[in-house]
Amino acid sequence: MSIELTKKGDFMVSMDRLNAYEEFAKFSHGEKEQIVSFIQYAYHIDSPYVRQYESLNDRFSTIARDCPIEDSRVFAILAMNGTKEDNDEAIQNDLLLQSYIDDMISCYLSRIQNNYKFELYITYQLLFSEYCHRLRSKVPFNIDEDKALKAMETKVKITQPCEDLIKVIDRYRKDIFGDNSRHADIADKKVARVRPEDYAKMAKR
């Protein structure tokens, strides 16, 4: 495990307090407890996952490995992965679930933590992730040349906002975490190349 199980939940906000907010109280799901825990691991400023994983995808995948949610669709939604046709009944159900999750995340960031800088930090991270998702999406070979060129031009235009976002995210990260920014800097050293046991050692320091 990359984060010690005995310590990783110390920062958690109690379910009783969360349910005092409509966004959490109205959410009814068989895996509510796991989903809410996932949200807290991913979005609480004092979560060791937030401090250790700058990349959202790295953070989500590590949380899922350490604290798996049985319903795979939930993780797919939180990680903003996977695509289906809009008329697919399953994706319609997922979109409804996504709406509830979005409401809870927004409430958690803006009203429960009440830390505007951290809320902006997370929002910029999400925007950067959306830009990167579009950049990684390949332009189909079976569309006409004009559409293909327009799609490529759009990708080129996205690169500058991405570079600007990196600077903004880095500024907020250092402002929020201060001396602890070294935890967030791990992603800049190629997260995938570091062994899980190395992260465990870092977490104990």
Secondary structure by P-SEA (a helix, b strand, c coil): ccccccccccccccccccccccccccccccaaaaaaaaaaaccccccccccccccaaaaaaaaaaacccccaaaaaaaacccccccccaaaaaaaaaaaaaaaaaaaaaccccccaaaaaaaaaaaaaaaaaaaaaccccccccaaaaaaaaaaaaaaaaaaaaaaaaaaaaaaaacccccccccccccccccccaaaaaaaaac
